[in-house]
Amino acid sequence: MKKKLLTCTMAGALVFSGIAAGSMSVSAAGEGPNYNGHETINTSILHNHEELVSFLETQDAKQEQMELEVIGQSVQGRDIHLVKYVSDPDNPTILYLTQQHGNESLTTEGTLEFIKHLGTDKTKDVLDGVNILIVPRLNVDGAVGDVNFSLDDYVGDGEYNLTRYNANGVDLNRDHVDKEEPETQALHDNVMQKYDIDYMIDLHHQGAQSERDGELVSGSILYPTTKNADPALVEKSKQLGAVVFDEIDRTGWGHLGKYAGGSAETISRNGIAVEYGISTLLFEMRGMMDHENESYVLGQKSNGYLIKQTVNTLTATAEAISDGSIEEMDTSFWDTLPEQESRSE
């Protein structure tokens, strides 16, 4: 039986306009509301595919420096988009990749806000020193629940459910070696192989019950851990992580742990680092908007600070690469940053 939640009256509203990222109340990092069977989780407040495309096309028309490109189609035929800010081919380039998993959606909402910021004075001059590529949603079918399997046991409410997998039931973040799915092929054929990329942040969500030093985390980070990654490249990945950690952990509402990740190269963090020589960083935000396991889901009252965490992460890393300060980042914090642990009930 599908577990129904209270229906929110915000249907169709943007998450970051319903809970303004810059003005929401923030307190202890990961202590926001868990699902617990009664918190509201309304998927209708997220950008569906049509709303996402409309937003991107509107920003493309407004922003002189932005280019919008379709890099391929999903299993169900939806376009997959790439947002480009390429001012100088000699500049370093960073790729921001979001929503390989369709139910990990707030990073996409934050990325859309970041795109909007890039068209304003909020990021003045940053584009002079860095090229920015953004795939704002890779798993466009899973993000709207248009898949070839049942989502009846998922806990989210709204017009549709969201799932980790693509329409074929495949985890796209385990397909970076074989590249069998059209979404993964689009990413590799028309982004990874086409552009000279120096850095990548792969944005995800994790479960809601991870903690560091006894406090629930707002997210976790990790560099490439495969033995085949070039050590110099890994060091640059650690510097990218240092920018993120310094930006988020000092806020008072952000609290980051080290992600306990594996070394498989089917995962983008590892595989892309090895295949293309790119310094990659995984950033896992706390909680998900939908899942069949209730412990992974976070009440939507936490949306504001998680969206803000994404915007701050993208802004800080773009600025650090643009002004060259990333090259001076101290990576020694990694030596003492504890791996996050699961909180026992």
C-alpha positions as CSV (number, residue, x, y, z in Angstrom):
1,M,0.0,0.0,0.0
2,K,1.3,3.4,-0.9
3,K,2.1,5.6,2.1
4,K,0.3,8.9,1.6
5,L,1.5,12.1,3.1
6,L,-0.3,15.3,3.7
7,T,-0.8,17.2,0.5
8,C,0.8,20.6,0.5
9,T,-1.0,23.5,-1.1
10,M,2.2,24.7,-2.8
11,A,1.7,22.6,-5.9
12,G,3.6,23.9,-8.9
13,A,5.6,26.5,-6.9
14,L,9.4,26.5,-7.1
15,V,11.2,25.1,-4.1
16,F,13.5,28.1,-3.8
17,S,10.7,30.6,-4.1
18,G,8.5,28.7,-1.6
19,I,11.5,28.6,0.8
20,A,13.8,31.4,-0.2
21,A,17.4,30.1,0.0
22,G,18.8,33.4,1.1
23,S,16.2,34.2,3.8
24,M,15.2,30.9,5.4
25,S,15.7,30.2,9.1
26,V,18.8,28.1,9.7
27,S,19.9,26.3,12.8
28,A,21.9,23.2,13.6
29,A,23.0,21.6,10.3
30,G,21.5,18.2,9.9
31,E,18.9,18.5,12.6
32,G,16.1,19.4,10.2
33,P,12.9,17.4,10.3
34,N,13.0,13.7,9.3
35,Y,10.1,12.1,7.6
36,N,8.8,10.1,10.6
37,G,5.6,9.3,8.8
38,H,4.1,12.7,9.1
39,E,6.3,15.4,7.5
40,T,5.1,16.8,4.1
41,I,7.0,15.8,1.0
42,N,5.3,17.2,-2.1
43,T,7.1,16.5,-5.3
44,S,4.9,19.0,-7.1
45,I,7.0,21.9,-5.7
46,L,10.0,20.7,-7.7
47,H,10.7,21.6,-11.3
48,N,9.2,18.9,-13.5
49,H,10.8,18.3,-17.0
50,E,8.7,20.9,-18.8
51,E,9.3,23.5,-16.1
52,L,13.0,22.7,-16.1
53,V,13.3,23.2,-19.9
54,S,11.2,26.4,-19.7
55,F,13.5,27.8,-17.0
56,L,16.6,27.0,-19.0
57,E,15.3,28.5,-22.2
58,T,14.2,31.7,-20.4
59,Q,17.7,32.1,-18.8
60,D,19.3,31.4,-22.2
61,A,17.3,34.2,-23.7
62,K,18.2,36.6,-20.9
63,Q,21.9,35.8,-20.4
64,E,24.3,36.8,-23.1
65,Q,27.1,34.6,-21.8
66,M,25.0,31.4,-21.5
67,E,24.6,28.8,-24.2
68,L,22.0,26.0,-24.0
69,E,22.6,22.7,-25.8
70,V,20.7,19.4,-26.0
71,I,23.3,16.6,-25.6
72,G,21.0,13.6,-26.1
73,Q,17.7,11.9,-25.1
74,S,16.6,9.7,-22.3
75,V,15.1,6.2,-22.6
76,Q,11.6,7.8,-22.8
77,G,12.8,10.4,-25.3
78,R,13.2,13.5,-23.1
79,D,15.9,16.0,-24.0
80,I,19.0,16.2,-21.7
81,H,20.5,19.6,-21.5
82,L,23.9,21.2,-21.0
83,V,24.3,24.8,-19.9
84,K,27.6,26.4,-21.0
85,Y,29.5,29.5,-20.0
86,V,32.7,29.3,-22.1
87,S,34.4,32.7,-22.3
88,D,38.0,31.7,-23.0
89,P,39.1,28.2,-24.0
90,D,42.4,28.8,-22.1
91,N,40.5,29.1,-18.8
92,P,40.1,26.1,-16.5
93,T,36.8,24.4,-16.8
94,I,34.5,22.9,-14.2
95,L,31.5,20.6,-14.8
96,Y,28.7,20.5,-12.3
97,L,26.6,17.3,-12.7
98,T,23.3,16.8,-10.9
99,Q,20.6,14.3,-10.6
100,Q,22.2,11.1,-11.9
101,H,19.6,9.7,-9.5
102,G,16.1,11.0,-10.1
103,N,15.1,11.2,-6.5
104,E,18.1,13.4,-5.5
105,S,16.5,16.6,-6.6
106,L,17.4,19.6,-4.4
107,T,20.9,19.9,-5.9
108,T,19.1,20.5,-9.2
109,E,16.9,23.2,-7.6
110,G,20.0,24.8,-6.2
111,T,21.8,24.6,-9.5
112,L,19.0,26.4,-11.3
113,E,19.3,29.2,-8.7
114,F,23.1,29.3,-9.4
115,I,22.4,29.6,-13.1
116,K,20.1,32.5,-12.4
117,H,22.8,34.1,-10.3
118,L,25.3,33.8,-13.2
119,G,23.2,36.2,-15.1
120,T,23.4,38.9,-12.4
121,D,26.0,40.9,-10.5
122,K,26.0,38.3,-7.8
123,T,28.8,36.5,-9.6
124,K,30.4,39.6,-11.1
125,D,33.6,38.8,-13.1
126,V,33.8,35.2,-12.0
127,L,33.2,34.1,-15.6
128,D,36.3,36.0,-16.8
129,G,38.5,33.3,-15.2
130,V,36.6,30.0,-15.4
131,N,34.5,28.1,-17.9
132,I,31.4,26.5,-16.4
133,L,29.5,23.5,-17.8
134,I,26.3,22.3,-16.1
135,V,24.2,19.2,-16.6
136,P,21.3,20.2,-14.5
137,R,19.5,16.9,-14.6
138,L,20.9,13.7,-16.2
139,N,18.2,11.3,-15.1
140,V,15.3,13.1,-16.7
141,D,12.9,10.1,-16.6
142,G,13.6,9.0,-13.0
143,A,13.2,12.6,-11.9
144,V,9.5,12.6,-12.9
145,G,8.8,8.9,-12.3
146,D,8.3,8.0,-15.9
147,V,9.8,4.5,-15.6
148,N,9.0,1.0,-16.6
149,F,8.5,-0.4,-13.1
150,S,6.2,0.3,-10.1
151,L,6.8,3.1,-7.6
152,D,3.8,2.3,-5.5
153,D,5.8,1.8,-2.3
154,Y,7.6,5.2,-2.5
155,V,6.6,7.7,0.2
156,G,6.5,11.0,-1.6
157,D,3.2,12.7,-2.5
158,G,2.3,15.0,-5.3
159,E,1.8,14.6,-9.0
160,Y,4.4,11.9,-9.4
161,N,7.1,10.0,-7.6
162,L,10.9,10.2,-8.1
163,T,13.3,7.3,-8.3
164,R,17.0,6.6,-8.2
165,Y,16.9,4.6,-11.4
166,N,16.4,5.5,-15.1
167,A,13.4,4.2,-17.0
168,N,15.1,0.8,-17.6
169,G,15.8,0.4,-13.8
170,V,19.5,1.1,-14.2
171,D,21.6,3.1,-11.7
172,L,23.3,5.6,-14.0
173,N,26.1,6.1,-11.5
174,R,27.1,2.5,-12.0
175,D,27.3,2.8,-15.8
176,H,30.5,4.9,-16.4
177,V,32.5,2.0,-17.7
178,D,30.1,0.1,-19.9
179,K,28.0,3.2,-20.8
180,E,25.0,1.2,-21.9
181,E,22.3,3.7,-21.1
182,P,21.4,6.6,-23.4
183,E,21.7,9.1,-20.6
184,T,25.3,8.0,-19.8
185,Q,26.2,7.9,-23.4
186,A,25.0,11.4,-23.9
187,L,27.1,12.6,-21.0
188,H,30.3,10.9,-22.2
189,D,29.9,11.4,-25.9
190,N,28.8,15.0,-25.9
191,V,30.3,16.4,-22.7
192,M,33.2,14.4,-21.3
193,Q,34.8,13.7,-24.7
194,K,34.0,17.1,-26.3
195,Y,35.3,19.5,-23.7
196,D,38.6,19.9,-21.9
197,I,37.4,19.7,-18.3
198,D,39.7,20.2,-15.3
199,Y,37.3,19.8,-12.4
200,M,33.9,18.1,-11.8
201,I,31.6,18.1,-8.9
202,D,29.0,15.3,-8.9
203,L,26.1,16.3,-6.8
204,H,24.0,13.7,-5.0
205,H,21.8,13.1,-2.0
206,Q,22.4,10.5,0.7
207,G,20.3,9.1,3.5
208,A,19.1,11.3,6.3
209,Q,20.7,9.5,9.3
210,S,24.4,10.1,8.8
211,E,26.4,11.9,11.5
212,R,29.9,13.2,12.3
213,D,31.0,13.8,15.9
214,G,27.5,13.0,17.1
215,E,25.7,15.6,15.0
216,L,23.7,14.8,11.9
217,V,25.5,16.0,8.8
218,S,24.2,18.3,6.1
219,G,26.2,16.4,3.6
220,S,29.5,14.6,2.9
221,I,32.3,14.8,0.4
222,L,34.9,12.5,-1.2
223,Y,37.7,12.6,-3.8
224,P,38.6,9.7,-6.2
225,T,39.6,6.6,-4.3
226,T,40.5,4.2,-7.1
227,K,44.2,3.2,-7.1
228,N,44.3,4.1,-10.8
229,A,43.8,7.8,-10.2
230,D,46.8,10.0,-10.7
231,P,48.0,11.2,-7.3
232,A,48.4,14.8,-8.6
233,L,44.9,14.7,-9.8
234,V,43.6,13.4,-6.5
235,E,45.4,16.2,-4.7
236,K,43.6,18.8,-6.9
237,S,40.3,16.9,-6.1
238,K,41.2,17.3,-2.4
239,Q,41.7,21.1,-3.0
240,L,38.3,21.3,-4.6
241,G,36.9,19.6,-1.5
242,A,38.8,22.0,0.8
243,V,37.0,24.9,-0.9
244,V,33.6,23.2,-0.3
245,F,34.4,22.3,3.3
246,D,35.6,25.8,4.2
247,E,32.6,27.3,2.6
248,I,29.9,25.1,4.2
249,D,31.3,23.8,7.5
250,R,31.9,27.3,8.8
251,T,28.4,28.5,8.3
252,G,26.9,27.2,11.5
253,W,24.2,25.4,9.7
254,G,26.5,23.3,7.5
255,H,28.2,20.2,8.9
256,L,30.1,17.9,6.5
257,G,31.5,14.4,6.9
258,K,33.7,12.3,4.8
259,Y,31.7,10.0,2.5
260,A,32.4,6.3,3.0
261,G,32.7,5.5,-0.8
262,G,34.2,2.7,-2.7
263,S,36.8,2.4,-5.4
264,A,34.8,1.1,-8.3
265,E,35.3,2.9,-11.6
266,T,31.7,2.4,-12.7
267,I,31.1,5.3,-10.4
268,S,31.6,8.8,-11.9
269,R,33.8,10.0,-9.1
270,N,36.3,7.3,-9.9
271,G,35.7,6.4,-13.5
272,I,35.7,9.9,-14.9
273,A,38.8,10.8,-13.0
274,V,40.7,7.9,-14.5
275,E,39.3,8.0,-18.1
276,Y,39.6,11.7,-18.6
277,G,42.2,12.9,-16.1
278,I,39.7,15.1,-14.4
279,S,39.8,16.1,-10.7
280,T,36.4,15.0,-9.4
281,L,34.6,15.5,-6.1
282,L,31.5,13.8,-4.8
283,F,29.1,16.0,-2.7
284,E,26.2,14.1,-1.1
285,M,23.5,16.3,0.4
286,R,21.4,15.1,3.3
287,G,18.1,13.3,2.7
288,M,16.0,12.6,-0.4
289,M,12.7,13.9,-1.7
290,D,11.4,10.4,-2.4
291,H,12.4,6.8,-1.7
292,E,10.8,3.4,-0.8
293,N,12.9,3.5,2.4
294,E,11.5,6.1,4.9
295,S,14.8,6.6,6.6
296,Y,16.3,8.1,3.5
297,V,13.6,10.7,3.1
298,L,13.7,14.2,4.7
299,G,10.8,16.5,5.4
300,Q,10.6,19.4,3.0
301,K,11.1,22.0,5.8
302,S,14.8,21.2,5.2
303,N,14.7,22.2,1.6
304,G,15.8,25.8,2.1
305,Y,19.2,25.1,3.7
306,L,20.0,22.2,1.3
307,I,19.3,24.4,-1.7
308,K,21.4,27.2,-0.2
309,Q,24.2,24.6,0.5
310,T,24.2,23.8,-3.2
311,V,24.3,27.4,-4.3
312,N,27.1,28.2,-1.9
313,T,29.1,25.2,-3.1
314,L,28.8,26.0,-6.8
315,T,29.5,29.7,-6.2
316,A,32.5,29.2,-3.9
317,T,34.2,26.6,-6.2
318,A,33.6,28.7,-9.4
319,E,35.2,31.7,-7.7
320,A,38.1,29.8,-6.3
321,I,39.0,28.3,-9.7
322,S,38.4,31.7,-11.4
323,D,40.7,33.7,-9.1
324,G,43.3,30.8,-8.7
325,S,42.9,30.6,-5.0
326,I,42.0,26.9,-5.3
327,E,45.7,26.2,-5.9
328,E,46.6,27.5,-2.4
329,M,44.0,25.4,-0.6
330,D,45.4,23.3,2.3
331,T,44.2,19.7,2.0
332,S,45.5,18.5,5.4
333,F,41.9,18.7,6.9
334,W,41.2,15.4,5.0
335,D,43.7,13.6,7.3
336,T,41.4,14.2,10.3
337,L,38.0,14.5,8.8
338,P,36.1,11.5,10.1
339,E,34.0,9.3,7.9
340,Q,30.4,9.8,8.6
341,E,28.6,7.1,10.5
342,S,25.0,6.0,10.5
343,R,23.1,7.2,13.6
344,S,21.6,4.3,15.6
345,E,18.0,4.5,16.5
